């Protein structure tokens, strides 16, 4: 029992760390995007690229790598925590989650189908 509790606490701590890092990377992405907009709108755009082009190009790529790694880790933790979380929820809560996910997936599928119909209709002209 002690080992199981310890692993659950470890899983929760890891999940919290990944979630917090993901939020911070999102905030950083927002700041980088703002900086890029300022550079693009600047009259000195060429000078920015001349002196800091490696940063302007490199930081967003590095951030992409960080976000991708966090997404993979988050997904792995979700898969690992599935049984733990499922076991802690009541049957009603599990059904509510299942219904919410199913409804969301149905909406996405319907939107995708509608987009395909629109695209076909527009391409027929």
C-alpha positions as CSV (number, residue, x, y, z in Angstrom):
1,X,0.0,0.0,0.0
2,X,2.8,2.4,0.9
3,X,4.5,1.8,-2.5
4,X,1.2,2.4,-4.4
5,X,0.6,5.7,-2.6
6,X,4.2,6.8,-3.3
7,X,3.8,6.1,-7.0
8,X,0.5,7.9,-7.1
9,X,2.0,10.9,-5.4
10,X,5.0,10.7,-7.8
11,X,2.7,10.5,-10.8
12,X,0.7,13.5,-9.5
13,X,3.9,15.5,-8.9
14,X,5.2,14.7,-12.4
15,X,1.9,15.6,-14.0
16,X,1.8,18.9,-12.2
17,X,5.3,19.7,-13.2
18,X,4.6,19.0,-16.9
19,X,1.3,21.0,-16.8
20,X,3.1,24.0,-15.2
21,X,5.9,23.8,-17.7
22,X,3.3,23.6,-20.6
23,X,1.6,26.7,-19.3
24,X,4.9,28.6,-19.0
25,X,5.9,27.5,-22.5
26,X,2.6,28.8,-23.8
27,X,3.3,32.1,-22.1
28,X,6.8,32.2,-23.6
29,X,5.3,31.4,-27.0
30,X,3.0,34.4,-26.7
31,X,5.9,36.6,-25.8
32,X,8.0,35.3,-28.7
33,X,5.1,35.9,-31.1
34,X,4.7,39.5,-29.8
35,X,8.5,40.1,-30.2
36,X,8.4,38.7,-33.8
37,X,5.4,41.0,-34.7
38,X,7.3,44.0,-33.3
39,X,10.4,43.1,-35.4
40,X,8.3,42.5,-38.5
41,X,6.6,45.9,-38.1
42,X,9.9,47.7,-37.4
43,X,11.5,50.0,-39.9
44,X,14.8,48.4,-38.7
45,X,13.7,44.9,-39.5
46,X,16.8,44.3,-41.7
47,X,19.1,45.3,-38.9
48,X,17.3,43.0,-36.4
49,X,17.8,40.1,-38.8
50,X,21.4,41.1,-39.5
51,X,22.4,41.2,-35.9
52,X,20.1,38.7,-34.3
53,X,18.7,36.6,-37.2
54,X,19.9,33.4,-35.5
55,X,17.9,34.3,-32.4
56,X,14.9,35.4,-34.4
57,X,14.9,32.1,-36.2
58,X,16.3,29.8,-33.5
59,X,14.1,30.7,-30.5
60,X,10.8,29.7,-32.0
61,X,12.3,26.4,-33.3
62,X,13.7,25.6,-29.9
63,X,10.3,26.4,-28.3
64,X,8.7,24.1,-30.8
65,X,11.0,21.3,-29.6
66,X,10.2,22.1,-25.9
67,X,6.5,22.1,-26.6
68,X,6.7,18.8,-28.5
69,X,8.6,17.2,-25.7
70,X,6.1,18.4,-23.1
71,X,3.2,17.2,-25.2
72,X,4.8,13.7,-25.4
73,X,5.5,13.6,-21.7
74,X,2.0,14.8,-20.9
75,X,0.5,12.2,-23.2
76,X,2.6,9.5,-21.5
77,X,1.5,10.6,-18.1
78,X,-2.1,10.6,-19.2
79,X,-1.8,7.1,-20.4
80,X,0.1,6.0,-17.2
81,X,-2.4,7.8,-15.0
82,X,-5.5,6.5,-16.7
83,X,-6.1,3.6,-14.3
84,X,-5.2,5.7,-11.2
85,X,-7.6,8.5,-12.1
86,X,-10.3,6.2,-13.3
87,X,-10.2,4.3,-10.0
88,X,-10.6,7.6,-8.0
89,X,-13.7,8.8,-9.9
90,X,-17.2,7.8,-9.1
91,X,-19.2,6.0,-11.8
92,X,-21.3,9.1,-12.4
93,X,-18.1,11.2,-12.9
94,X,-16.7,8.6,-15.3
95,X,-19.8,8.7,-17.3
96,X,-19.9,12.5,-17.4
97,X,-16.3,12.5,-18.6
98,X,-17.0,9.8,-21.2
99,X,-20.1,11.7,-22.4
100,X,-18.2,15.0,-22.7
101,X,-15.4,13.5,-24.7
102,X,-17.8,11.6,-27.0
103,X,-19.8,14.8,-27.6
104,X,-16.7,16.8,-28.3
105,X,-15.4,14.2,-30.8
106,X,-18.8,14.1,-32.5
107,X,-18.7,17.9,-32.9
108,X,-15.2,17.8,-34.4
109,X,-16.2,15.0,-36.8
110,X,-19.3,16.9,-37.9
111,X,-17.3,20.1,-38.5
112,X,-14.8,18.1,-40.5
113,X,-17.5,16.6,-42.6
114,X,-19.1,20.0,-43.2
115,X,-15.8,21.4,-44.2
116,X,-15.3,18.6,-46.7
117,X,-18.8,19.2,-48.2
118,X,-18.0,23.0,-48.5
119,X,-14.6,22.3,-50.1
120,X,-16.2,19.9,-52.7
121,X,-19.0,22.4,-53.4
122,X,-16.5,25.3,-53.9
123,X,-14.2,23.2,-56.1
124,X,-17.0,22.3,-58.5
125,X,-17.2,25.9,-59.8
